[in-house]
């Protein structure tokens, strides 16, 4: 365009130059001709000058017309260039917009995949509803838990709301849909497709569409049925623990009272001949007191405070012996035994395990009044085989004992209460309600677990797991009780006046010199003053001011060689075991008679 302009200007300039030169030359010729003719030139001489001028003017017109055209074309070209630039910019913007939209679409698809993956992989059931409560999406876990599939429910309301939960549920849904109020951890119940009622925890929120208007709700349902079972079990355990603490305290105090009774009966029997008029009656009273002590053993068993002598035992041998004895008394019961070969030993109190067996045998026999079959089985198991329990077993090896009958069985409500103390389904006078309660306490006290499975009309099965002992089985040697006297000095420490009174008399009858102390502080004072004279201390474990454990440590500091016999209305568990592990010489359970006392004292004093 610039070259065209330059050429146009150049030609126009030449035209002007030629026009000026031509005009000048022409005028010069006309002037010369006029001088030659000596007359003025006529219009004829100037006519071609006029034509020449007209041509020049036409040339100028053409030039300026061309200039205007060039200007117009230049402006059009500029406008076109601007249009092209704008078009290129628009095209670039469209390209970027397409790329951005493509990126956003890819991101949206990725986000959708992520959200779907989250919904699919969630351990909880998820449902997406519209505002009318129709299901638009349900997760695979929902199908696993409740049974319905997406094809069955899409566009429909889910028929799993129990009528008794409708009012509370609809109130929450109303707040959620109308106000957008989210719901967190709402515990309720929902039906499954097959009619089961589940405990669920619901969390829900409302979501909006792209215009910001409410579009539906997202609901998360968590199956908490197992959690509720565990909570109920823990509440049951806590309740049992509380009752057990009460029962243990009662048994402890009752044992102290029976200690006074049994001790006085022993003193009277010691002073009279078997031919005495009241001897047999007194022996009967002694037996009744000992029967009463069995009742407290059951209470202590329930309270997990009934273990007296813990050692490694062969469960097969104990089950076999006790079942044979039981079979002789209940001949209408056929006993089937299946004992594992190479059964691991368990660390337990043999008498307590026998109590468990007898209670279970009696329970089975009562469920089969017309006779039946009793199945006994033992086997070695590990904690990995104890699956789907309401408890979490400690890792390790266990011995399993299964006691099953084909009796009347129990319903669910009865099963929930069978281990409660004083609960019984038997008629008045036929049961104390402590049998299975003591079974539960004894098993728990041995670090074991107990399960029960029963169905009305189909019998009952009890399964007990006891931890395996790493020690070999210790054989029991039975000895006959007889009174053995001595002449050493014994200090008796107890905060119960009745126990001190009868204990001092028993010891004196046995020939011992006796020192006494009514509490822990007095025991420490008396022993510190006369430690050189004391051969043995009989020490109560539970005292109000200073307990038996601290008293034991203090007197051992004074004389490390002194012999100590622990005495308690509780058992060898807990604090007594701790003291025995620190070097205490023995343990005796209240109530005890003169024979048991004399035997235990001599057993300790005669040891080097």
KEDRENVEX-206718 format. One record per residue (C-alpha): residue in three letters; x, y, z. Coordinates in steps of 0.2 Angstrom, whole numbers, padded with zeros to 4 digits, always signed. Layout:
! residues N
AlaXYZ/...
***
This chain:
! residues 608
Unk+0000+0000+0000/Unk+0014+0012+0004/Unk+0023+0008-0013/Unk+0006+0012-0022/Unk+0005+0028-0013/Unk+0023+0033-0016/Unk+0021+0029-0035/Unk+0005+0040-0036/Unk+0013+0055-0027/Unk+0028+0053-0039/Unk+0018+0053-0055/Unk+0007+0067-0049/Unk+0023+0077-0045/Unk+0029+0074-0062/Unk+0013+0079-0070/Unk+0013+0095-0061/Unk+0031+0098-0066/Unk+0027+0094-0084/Unk+0011+0105-0083/Unk+0021+0120-0076/Unk+0035+0117-0089/Unk+0023+0115-0103/Unk+0013+0130-0098/Unk+0028+0140-0097/Unk+0035+0134-0113/Unk+0018+0137-0122/Unk+0017+0154-0115/Unk+0034+0158-0120/Unk+0030+0152-0138/Unk+0015+0162-0139/Unk+0024+0177-0133/Unk+0038+0174-0146/Unk+0025+0172-0160/Unk+0016+0188-0154/Unk+0033+0197-0156/Unk+0036+0190-0172/Unk+0019+0194-0179/Unk+0019+0210-0170/Unk+0001+0207-0164/Unk-0008+0200-0149/Unk-0011+0182-0150/Unk-0029+0177-0152/Unk-0040+0165-0143/Unk-0035+0152-0155/Unk-0017+0152-0149/Unk-0023+0150-0131/Unk-0036+0137-0135/Unk-0025+0122-0134/Unk-0018+0130-0118/Unk-0036+0129-0111/Unk-0037+0111-0117/Unk-0020+0107-0109/Unk-0026+0115-0093/Unk-0042+0105-0094/Unk-0032+0089-0096/Unk-0022+0094-0081/Unk-0037+0097-0071/Unk-0044+0081-0076/Unk-0028+0072-0071/Unk-0029+0081-0055/Unk-0047+0075-0052/Unk-0042+0057-0056/Unk-0027+0059-0044/Unk-0038+0065-0030/Unk-0051+0053-0034/Unk-0038+0039-0033/Unk-0032+0047-0017/Unk-0049+0046-0010/Unk-0051+0028-0016/Unk-0035+0024-0008/Unk-0040+0032+0008/Unk-0056+0023+0008/Unk-0047+0006+0004/Unk-0035+0010+0017/Unk-0048+0013+0030/Unk-0057-0003+0024/Unk-0041-0012+0025/Unk-0038-0006+0043/Unk-0056-0011+0048/Unk-0053-0028+0040/Unk-0037-0030+0049/Unk-0045-0025+0065/Unk-0059-0037+0061/Unk-0047-0051+0058/Unk-0037-0047+0074/Unk-0054-0048+0084/Unk-0058-0064+0075/Unk-0042-0071+0080/Unk-0044-0066+0097/Unk-0061-0073+0098/Unk-0055-0089+0091/Unk-0041-0090+0104/Unk-0054-0086+0117/Unk-0065-0099+0111/Unk-0051-0112+0110/Unk-0046-0107+0128/Unk-0064-0109+0133/Unk-0065-0126+0125/Unk-0050-0131+0133/Unk-0056-0125+0150/Unk-0073-0133+0148/Unk-0064-0149+0143/Unk-0053-0148+0159/Unk-0068-0144+0170/Unk-0078-0158+0162/Unk-0063-0170+0165/Unk-0062-0163+0183/Unk-0080-0165+0185/Unk-0079-0183+0179/Unk-0064-0187+0190/Unk-0073-0179+0205/Unk-0089-0190+0201/Unk-0078-0205+0200/Unk-0070-0201+0217/Unk-0087-0197+0225/Unk-0094-0213+0218/Unk-0078-0223+0224/Unk-0081-0215+0241/Unk-0099-0220+0241/Unk-0095-0237+0235/Unk-0081-0240+0247/Unk-0089-0233+0263/Unk-0091-0245+0277/Unk-0108-0237+0281/Unk-0124-0238+0270/Unk-0127-0222+0260/Unk-0144-0217+0252/Unk-0147-0201+0241/Unk-0165-0195+0241/Unk-0174-0182+0232/Unk-0185-0169+0242/Unk-0200-0181+0241/Unk-0190-0195+0250/Unk-0188-0206+0234/Unk-0171-0215+0233/Unk-0160-0210+0219/Unk-0145-0220+0224/Unk-0140-0233+0237/Unk-0123-0239+0240/Unk-0118-0258+0239/Unk-0116-0258+0258/Unk-0134-0253+0260/Unk-0138-0269+0250/Unk-0127-0280+0260/Unk-0135-0273+0277/Unk-0153-0271+0272/Unk-0155-0282+0257/Unk-0163-0271+0244/Unk-0155-0267+0228/Unk-0154-0250+0218/Unk-0165-0258+0204/Unk-0179-0262+0217/Unk-0179-0245+0226/Unk-0174-0232+0213/Unk-0187-0218+0212/Unk-0197-0226+0227/Unk-0198-0223+0246/Unk-0188-0237+0256/Unk-0201-0247+0266/Unk-0190-0249+0282/Unk-0196-0237+0294/Unk-0205-0245+0309/Unk-0221-0237+0314/Unk-0215-0233+0332/Unk-0200-0223+0325/Unk-0210-0213+0313/Unk-0214-0198+0323/Unk-0196-0195+0329/Unk-0189-0198+0311/Unk-0202-0187+0302/Unk-0198-0173+0314/Unk-0179-0174+0309/Unk-0183-0176+0291/Unk-0194-0160+0291/Unk-0180-0150+0299/Unk-0168-0157+0287/Unk-0178-0153+0271/Unk-0186-0137+0276/Unk-0172-0129+0287/Unk-0157-0138+0280/Unk-0153-0143+0298/Unk-0141-0158+0297/Unk-0143-0173+0308/Unk-0128-0182+0317/Unk-0128-0199+0325/Unk-0147-0201+0327/Unk-0149-0218+0335/Unk-0165-0227+0329/Unk-0171-0244+0322/Unk-0174-0249+0304/Unk-0181-0265+0296/Unk-0171-0276+0284/Unk-0179-0284+0268/Unk-0181-0300+0277/Unk-0190-0292+0292/Unk-0175-0291+0305/Unk-0175-0275+0315/Unk-0158-0267+0316/Unk-0151-0254+0328/Unk-0144-0240+0316/Unk-0136-0223+0319/Unk-0141-0210+0305/Unk-0132-0194+0299/Unk-0140-0184+0285/Unk-0138-0167+0276/Unk-0147-0158+0263/Unk-0138-0154+0246/Unk-0142-0140+0233/Unk-0142-0140+0214/Unk-0131-0129+0203/Unk-0143-0114+0206/Unk-0141-0115+0224/Unk-0159-0122+0227/Unk-0162-0138+0238/Unk-0161-0153+0228/Unk-0161-0168+0240/Unk-0154-0176+0255/Unk-0139-0188+0258/Unk-0141-0200+0272/Unk-0128-0211+0280/Unk-0134-0227+0290/Unk-0122-0236+0302/Unk-0127-0253+0308/Unk-0124-0252+0327/Unk-0132-0268+0332/Unk-0116-0276+0337/Unk-0111-0260+0347/Unk-0127-0260+0356/Unk-0125-0278+0360/Unk-0108-0274+0367/Unk-0114-0259+0377/Unk-0128-0270+0384/Unk-0115-0283+0388/Unk-0104-0271+0397/Unk-0119-0264+0407/Unk-0123-0281+0412/Unk-0105-0284+0417/Unk-0105-0268+0427/Unk-0121-0273+0435/Unk-0115-0290+0439/Unk-0099-0282+0446/Unk-0109-0271+0457/Unk-0119-0285+0464/Unk-0104-0296+0465/Unk-0095-0283+0476/Unk-0111-0282+0487/Unk-0112-0301+0487/Unk-0093-0303+0491/Unk-0095-0290+0506/Unk-0110-0300+0513/Unk-0100-0316+0511/Unk-0085-0309+0520/Unk-0095-0303+0535/Unk-0105-0319+0535/Unk-0089-0329+0536/Unk-0083-0319+0551/Unk-0099-0322+0560/Unk-0099-0341+0556/Unk-0080-0341+0561/Unk-0087-0336+0579/Unk-0100-0349+0578/Unk-0089-0363+0571/Unk-0075-0359+0583/Unk-0086-0360+0598/Unk-0094-0376+0593/Unk-0076-0383+0590/Unk-0072-0377+0608/Unk-0087-0386+0615/Unk-0084-0402+0605/Unk-0066-0402+0611/Unk-0071-0402+0629/Unk-0084-0415+0629/Unk-0084-0434+0625/Unk-0093-0441+0610/Unk-0104-0450+0622/Unk-0111-0433+0629/Unk-0130-0430+0627/Unk-0128-0415+0616/Unk-0112-0421+0606/Unk-0122-0427+0590/Unk-0133-0411+0591/Unk-0117-0400+0591/Unk-0109-0410+0577/Unk-0125-0407+0567/Unk-0124-0388+0571/Unk-0106-0389+0565/Unk-0111-0397+0549/Unk-0125-0384+0546/Unk-0112-0370+0549/Unk-0101-0379+0536/Unk-0115-0380+0524/Unk-0118-0361+0527/Unk-0100-0359+0522/Unk-0103-0367+0506/Unk-0117-0354+0502/Unk-0104-0341+0505/Unk-0092-0350+0494/Unk-0105-0348+0480/Unk-0107-0330+0484/Unk-0088-0327+0484/Unk-0087-0337+0468/Unk-0100-0326+0460/Unk-0090-0311+0466/Unk-0074-0319+0459/Unk-0067-0320+0476/Unk-0068-0338+0479/Unk-0052-0346+0474/Unk-0043-0354+0489/Unk-0029-0366+0482/Unk-0024-0362+0464/Unk-0013-0375+0455/Unk-0011-0383+0438/Unk-0025-0396+0436/Unk-0031-0409+0423/Unk-0048-0404+0418/Unk-0051-0421+0410/Unk-0048-0430+0426/Unk-0059-0418+0436/Unk-0074-0418+0423/Unk-0073-0437+0422/Unk-0073-0440+0441/Unk-0087-0427+0445/Unk-0098-0433+0430/Unk-0096-0452+0436/Unk-0101-0446+0454/Unk-0116-0436+0447/Unk-0121-0451+0436/Unk-0122-0462+0451/Unk-0135-0451+0459/Unk-0145-0447+0443/Unk-0146-0464+0434/Unk-0159-0458+0422/Unk-0146-0446+0414/Unk-0135-0454+0401/Unk-0118-0445+0401/Unk-0108-0445+0384/Unk-0090-0440+0386/Unk-0078-0434+0372/Unk-0061-0429+0380/Unk-0047-0422+0370/Unk-0031-0432+0371/Unk-0016-0422+0377/Unk-0027-0409+0385/Unk-0017-0394+0391/Unk-0017-0391+0410/Unk-0026-0376+0417/Unk-0022-0366+0432/Unk-0037-0366+0444/Unk-0044-0370+0461/Unk-0050-0388+0460/Unk-0064-0386+0472/Unk-0071-0371+0462/Unk-0070-0380+0446/Unk-0079-0394+0454/Unk-0092-0382+0460/Unk-0094-0376+0442/Unk-0097-0394+0436/Unk-0109-0399+0449/Unk-0120-0383+0446/Unk-0120-0386+0427/Unk-0124-0404+0429/Unk-0138-0400+0441/Unk-0145-0387+0429/Unk-0145-0399+0415/Unk-0153-0413+0425/Unk-0167-0401+0431/Unk-0170-0397+0413/Unk-0173-0415+0409/Unk-0184-0421+0423/Unk-0189-0437+0414/Unk-0171-0441+0410/Unk-0160-0438+0395/Unk-0143-0436+0387/Unk-0129-0425+0395/Unk-0114-0422+0383/Unk-0097-0417+0390/Unk-0083-0412+0378/Unk-0065-0405+0381/Unk-0053-0398+0368/Unk-0038-0387+0366/Unk-0041-0370+0357/Unk-0033-0353+0354/Unk-0041-0336+0355/Unk-0042-0336+0336/Unk-0055-0349+0336/Unk-0066-0339+0348/Unk-0074-0329+0335/Unk-0090-0318+0334/Unk-0091-0316+0353/Unk-0098-0301+0363/Unk-0081-0301+0372/Unk-0063-0299+0365/Unk-0053-0314+0372/Unk-0035-0311+0377/Unk-0022-0319+0365/Unk-0017-0336+0370/Unk-0021-0354+0372/Unk-0037-0360+0381/Unk-0045-0376+0386/Unk-0063-0378+0380/Unk-0076-0387+0391/Unk-0094-0390+0383/Unk-0108-0395+0393/Unk-0124-0399+0383/Unk-0141-0406+0387/Unk-0157-0410+0377/Unk-0168-0403+0390/Unk-0182-0389+0390/Unk-0171-0375+0384/Unk-0173-0357+0388/Unk-0180-0342+0379/Unk-0170-0326+0375/Unk-0176-0316+0391/Unk-0171-0330+0402/Unk-0154-0332+0394/Unk-0151-0313+0398/Unk-0154-0316+0416/Unk-0147-0333+0420/Unk-0131-0327+0428/Unk-0139-0314+0439/Unk-0138-0319+0458/Unk-0154-0325+0465/Unk-0163-0327+0448/Unk-0171-0344+0446/Unk-0184-0351+0435/Unk-0187-0365+0448/Unk-0201-0365+0460/Unk-0199-0359+0478/Unk-0188-0369+0489/Unk-0180-0379+0474/Unk-0166-0366+0470/Unk-0156-0352+0478/Unk-0153-0343+0461/Unk-0134-0343+0465/Unk-0129-0359+0455/Unk-0126-0351+0438/Unk-0121-0334+0446/Unk-0107-0343+0455/Unk-0102-0352+0439/Unk-0101-0336+0430/Unk-0090-0328+0444/Unk-0079-0343+0446/Unk-0075-0343+0427/Unk-0072-0325+0426/Unk-0062-0326+0442/Unk-0050-0338+0433/Unk-0048-0327+0418/Unk-0060-0337+0407/Unk-0075-0334+0397/Unk-0092-0342+0397/Unk-0105-0343+0383/Unk-0123-0350+0383/Unk-0133-0356+0368/Unk-0151-0362+0371/Unk-0168-0363+0362/Unk-0184-0367+0370/Unk-0188-0385+0368/Unk-0171-0390+0360/Unk-0159-0390+0375/Unk-0145-0379+0382/Unk-0126-0378+0379/Unk-0113-0370+0390/Unk-0096-0367+0383/Unk-0082-0362+0395/Unk-0064-0357+0390/Unk-0051-0357+0403/Unk-0033-0351+0401/Unk-0019-0364+0399/Unk-0006-0366+0412/Unk+0012-0367+0408/Unk+0015-0378+0423/Unk+0013-0397+0424/Unk-0002-0405+0433/Unk+0000-0406+0452/Unk-0007-0421+0460/Unk-0018-0419+0476/Unk-0014-0429+0491/Unk-0029-0430+0503/Unk-0025-0430+0522/Unk-0036-0434+0536/Unk-0039-0420+0548/Unk-0034-0422+0566/Unk-0030-0410+0580/Unk-0011-0406+0581/Unk-0005-0396+0596/Unk+0010-0385+0599/Unk+0018-0374+0612/Unk+0025-0359+0602/Unk+0019-0341+0603/Unk+0006-0335+0590/Unk+0000-0318+0588/Unk-0018-0316+0582/Unk-0022-0300+0572/Unk-0040-0297+0567/Unk-0052-0282+0568/Unk-0067-0293+0572/Unk-0070-0295+0591/Unk-0079-0311+0589/Unk-0064-0319+0578/Unk-0051-0313+0591/Unk-0062-0320+0605/Unk-0064-0337+0598/Unk-0047-0338+0590/Unk-0038-0334+0606/Unk-0048-0348+0614/Unk-0044-0361+0600/Unk-0025-0357+0600/Unk-0024-0359+0619/Unk-0034-0376+0618/Unk-0020-0381+0605/Unk-0007-0377+0618/Unk+0000-0361+0610/Unk+0005-0345+0619/Unk-0006-0331+0612/Unk-0003-0312+0609/Unk-0018-0303+0601/Unk-0020-0286+0592/Unk-0037-0278+0586/Unk-0031-0268+0572/Unk-0015-0265+0561/Unk-0007-0251+0571/Unk-0009-0262+0587/Unk-0002-0277+0578/Unk+0014-0267+0573/Unk+0016-0260+0590/Unk+0014-0277+0599/Unk+0026-0286+0587/Unk+0039-0272+0588/Unk+0039-0274+0607/Unk+0039-0293+0607/Unk+0045-0299+0591/Unk+0059-0310+0599/Unk+0045-0320+0607/Unk+0033-0322+0592/Unk+0035-0338+0581/Unk+0020-0335+0570/Unk+0007-0321+0566/Unk-0010-0326+0560/Unk-0015-0310+0550/Unk-0032-0304+0545/Unk-0031-0297+0527/Unk-0045-0284+0528/Unk-0044-0271+0542/Unk-0050-0253+0542/Unk-0035-0243+0547/Unk-0019-0252+0541/Unk-0023-0267+0529/Unk-0015-0284+0530/Unk-0003-0281+0516/Unk+0005-0266+0524/Unk+0006-0274+0541/Unk+0014-0289+0533/Unk+0028-0278+0526/Unk+0031-0269+0542/Unk+0033-0284+0553/Unk+0044-0292+0540/Unk+0055-0277+0541/Unk+0056-0280+0560/Unk+0059-0298+0559/Unk+0062-0306+0541/Unk+0061-0323+0548/Unk+0044-0323+0556/Unk+0031-0335+0549/Unk+0014-0327+0544/Unk-0002-0336+0540/Unk-0015-0325+0531/Unk-0033-0327+0536/Unk-0048-0319+0528/Unk-0067-0320+0525/Unk-0062-0317+0507/Unk-0052-0329+0496/Unk-0034-0331+0490/Unk-0037-0319+0475/Unk-0031-0302+0473/Unk-0022-0294+0488/Unk-0019-0311+0497/Unk-0010-0318+0481/Unk+0001-0302+0481/Unk+0006-0305+0499/Unk+0009-0323+0496/Unk+0020-0319+0481/Unk+0030-0308+0493/Unk+0035-0323+0504/Unk+0020-0325+0515/Unk+0019-0343+0522/Unk+0001-0348+0519/Unk-0018-0344+0519/Unk-0033-0351+0528/Unk-0051-0347+0524/Unk-0064-0342+0537/Unk-0073-0350+0544/Unk-0062-0364+0550/Unk-0063-0376+0564/Unk-0050-0382+0577/Unk-0044-0396+0566/Unk-0041-0385+0551/Unk-0032-0372+0561/Unk-0021-0384+0570/Unk-0016-0393+0554/Unk-0012-0376+0545/Unk-0001-0370+0559/Unk+0009-0385+0561/Unk+0011-0386+0542/Unk+0019-0369+0542/Unk+0029-0370+0559/Unk+0036-0387+0554/Unk+0044-0381+0538/Unk+0062-0376+0539/
***
